[in-house]
Amino acid sequence: MVVIVNGPGMGRNDVEAGRKTLGKFFRQLGFSAVTAKIIFYNEGVKHVAEGSPFLADLTVLEERGVELLACGTCLDHFNLRDKLKVGRITTMDEVVGIMTKADKVVTL
């Protein structure tokens, strides 16, 4: 399974509710046996950078084998490349390859 995180939270309307829900998603995924990759792009890259409230949860996911991938172009856009704290930088070529080979892609 590939999970796409492209914004500040889950859903579109209430940003704070979306952040809370996203945090719960990350924690629950950490308890599951699902093998997953999480791709962060657009504003989603802020979640893997310094200052993110999700760093502890994402670190647990990474330690449990979930691959965390952050769009390099997006990190550059938000001036966050040197503030990446979890995961690794990826390219759009790699993102396309991962998404086209995945059995399931879920966008949050």
GILINVEN-V595009 format. One record per residue. N is the residue number from 0. SS is DSSP state (helix for helix, strand for strand, loop for the rest). OMEGA is omega as a letter, one per 30 degrees, with the letter a starting at -180 (none if undefined). D_FIRST is the distance of its C-alpha to the first C-alpha in whole Angstrom. Layout:
BEGIN
N&SS&OMEGA&D_FIRST / N&SS&OMEGA&D_FIRST
END
This chain:
BEGIN
0&loop&l&0 / 1&strand&l&4 / 2&strand&l&7 / 3&strand&l&10 / 4&strand&a&13 / 5&loop&a&16 / 6&loop&a&19 / 7&loop&a&21 / 8&loop&l&19 / 9&loop&l&17 / 10&loop&a&19 / 11&loop&a&22 / 12&loop&a&26 / 13&loop&a&26 / 14&helix&a&25 / 15&helix&l&26 / 16&helix&l&24 / 17&helix&l&21 / 18&helix&l&21 / 19&helix&a&22 / 20&helix&l&19 / 21&helix&l&17 / 22&helix&l&18 / 23&helix&l&18 / 24&helix&a&14 / 25&helix&a&14 / 26&helix&a&16 / 27&helix&l&15 / 28&helix&l&11 / 29&helix&l&14 / 30&helix&a&15 / 31&loop&l&12 / 32&loop&a&11 / 33&loop&l&8 / 34&loop&a&7 / 35&loop&l&5 / 36&strand&l&7 / 37&strand&l&9 / 38&strand&l&11 / 39&strand&l&14 / 40&loop&a&17 / 41&helix&a&20 / 42&helix&l&21 / 43&helix&a&18 / 44&helix&l&19 / 45&helix&a&22 / 46&helix&a&19 / 47&helix&a&19 / 48&strand&l&23 / 49&loop&l&26 / 50&loop&a&27 / 51&loop&l&24 / 52&loop&a&24 / 53&loop&a&20 / 54&helix&a&21 / 55&helix&l&22 / 56&helix&a&18 / 57&helix&l&16 / 58&helix&l&19 / 59&helix&l&18 / 60&helix&a&14 / 61&helix&l&15 / 62&helix&l&17 / 63&loop&l&15 / 64&loop&l&13 / 65&loop&l&10 / 66&strand&l&11 / 67&strand&a&12 / 68&strand&a&14 / 69&strand&l&16 / 70&strand&l&18 / 71&helix&l&21 / 72&helix&a&23 / 73&helix&l&22 / 74&helix&l&23 / 75&helix&a&27 / 76&helix&a&27 / 77&loop&a&27 / 78&loop&a&29 / 79&loop&a&26 / 80&helix&a&26 / 81&helix&a&28 / 82&helix&l&27 / 83&strand&a&23 / 84&loop&l&23 / 85&loop&l&19 / 86&loop&a&17 / 87&strand&a&18 / 88&strand&l&19 / 89&strand&l&17 / 90&loop&l&19 / 91&helix&l&18 / 92&helix&l&18 / 93&helix&l&15 / 94&helix&l&13 / 95&helix&l&14 / 96&helix&l&13 / 97&helix&a&10 / 98&helix&a&9 / 99&helix&l&11 / 100&helix&a&10 / 101&loop&l&6 / 102&loop&l&6 / 103&loop&l&5 / 104&strand&a&6 / 105&strand&l&8 / 106&strand&a&11 / 107&loop&none&13
END
